[in-house]
Amino acid sequence: MTAKDASFTDGQEKPVNIAARDLDDLQVISAMVQDAVFPSVEMRWIAKARQFAVLVNRFRWELNASVATKPERVQSVLAIENVLSVASQGIDRSDKETVYSVLSVTFEGDADAGGYATVTLAGDGAIRLKVEALEVRLKDVTRPYNAPSGSIPRHAD
C-alpha cells in the first residue's frame, strides 16, 4: 500500500484518516487539530508499543467555508508513533476536569531521522515526545456533531 500526501481538503465530507512522515504533511495535521480539546484522561502512552495517543474533540476546519453549515466537531485519535519518551509541562494528570486545547503539532529533527514531536497547548502547556522517526496519524472515530459552543474558535491577533 502506498501512502499519499495529505491535503487540507482530505476531510471535506468523509472521515479523516491521514498520516504524516514529513514536515509538509505534519503541517496539514497540525492545522486540522488546531483548537481540538481534550481532558487529560484521554491521553495514553503505551511504552511497549512506542505509541502516544490522545482522543481529541477536533474542530472541523476542513469544511468548505462557503457552505452555510453549523460549526462541527468530531472525535479523532491523534497518534504519534516511534515514541521513546514523553515529557509534559502545564498538565496536571490528577485533574480530570481541566480541558486542554491544542495549538499546534511540530517536529524538530536531530542528526538522525529522529527528533522531538511537540504538541503545544493553550496556556503554556506542552507534550514533548522523543521519537525515533516522524510518524503522526490523525483518524476520525465518530460522526461529526454540532459544536456545543455553536461558534468557530477565534484567536487574538
Secondary structure as the mmCIF struct_conf table of DSSP 4:
data_model
#
loop_
_struct_conf.conf_type_id
_struct_conf.id
_struct_conf.beg_label_comp_id
_struct_conf.beg_label_asym_id
_struct_conf.beg_label_seq_id
_struct_conf.end_label_comp_id
_struct_conf.end_label_asym_id
_struct_conf.end_label_seq_id
HELX_RH_3T_P HELX_RH_3T_P1 PHE A 8 GLY A 11
BEND BEND1 GLN A 12 LYS A 14
STRN STRN1 ASN A 17 ALA A 20
BEND BEND2 ARG A 21 ASP A 22
HELX_RH_AL_P HELX_RH_AL_P1 LEU A 23 VAL A 33
TURN_TY1_P TURN_TY1_P1 GLN A 34 ASP A 35
STRN STRN2 VAL A 37 PRO A 39
HELX_RH_3T_P HELX_RH_3T_P2 SER A 40 GLU A 42
STRN STRN3 MET A 43 ILE A 46
TURN_TY1_P TURN_TY1_P2 ALA A 47 ARG A 50
STRN STRN4 GLN A 51 PHE A 59
TURN_TY1_P TURN_TY1_P3 TRP A 61 GLU A 62
BEND BEND3 LEU A 63 LEU A 63
TURN_TY1_P TURN_TY1_P4 ALA A 65 SER A 66
BEND BEND4 VAL A 67 VAL A 67
STRN STRN5 GLU A 72 GLU A 81
BEND BEND5 ASN A 82 ASN A 82
STRN STRN6 VAL A 83 GLN A 89
BEND BEND6 GLY A 90 GLY A 90
TURN_TY1_P TURN_TY1_P5 ARG A 93 SER A 94
BEND BEND7 LYS A 96 GLU A 97
STRN STRN7 VAL A 99 GLY A 109
BEND BEND8 ALA A 111 ALA A 113
STRN STRN8 GLY A 115 LEU A 121
TURN_TY1_P TURN_TY1_P6 ALA A 122 ASP A 124
STRN STRN9 GLY A 125 VAL A 131
BEND BEND9 GLU A 132 ALA A 133
STRN STRN10 VAL A 136 ASP A 140
BEND BEND10 THR A 142 THR A 142
STRN STRN11 TYR A 145 ASN A 146
TURN_TY1_P TURN_TY1_P7 PRO A 148 SER A 149
BEND BEND11 SER A 151 SER A 151
#
